[in-house]
Amino acid sequence: MPSTELGNKKDKTAEELLKILDTVAKTGVPAQIDRLGKQLLVSPVDYEGKLAKLEAHPDFVIGDPEEIVHLEWSTDLESNL
C-alpha cells in the first residue's frame, strides 16, 4: 500500500473519530466504538444514566417498611414442580 493511500486512510479514520466525538459533545449521548477487538465507550464526564433520572416516591409505601421485610409469603406460593 503506497504511503499516500495509508495517509488518506488515517485521515479518514481521524475524521470519523472526530465526528463521533463532536456528536457525543453536542448531544451528551455516549457512543460505542470497536477498536482492536474491544468495545470502547465514549461518553461525557457529566453523563447521568437512566437511574439518575428517576424521581423519588417516598410516600409509595404506606406503613412501616420493616413489616414488608419480615412478611412471610412462602405459604402463599403454589408450587407446581
TAQUI-V683142 format. One record per pair of residues at least 24 apart in sequence whose ideal C-beta (glycine too) atoms are under 10 Angstrom apart, sorted by the first residue. I is the first residue (numbers start at 1). J is the second residue. Records with the same first field share a line. If there is no record, write none. Layout:
I: J, J
This chain:
17: 42
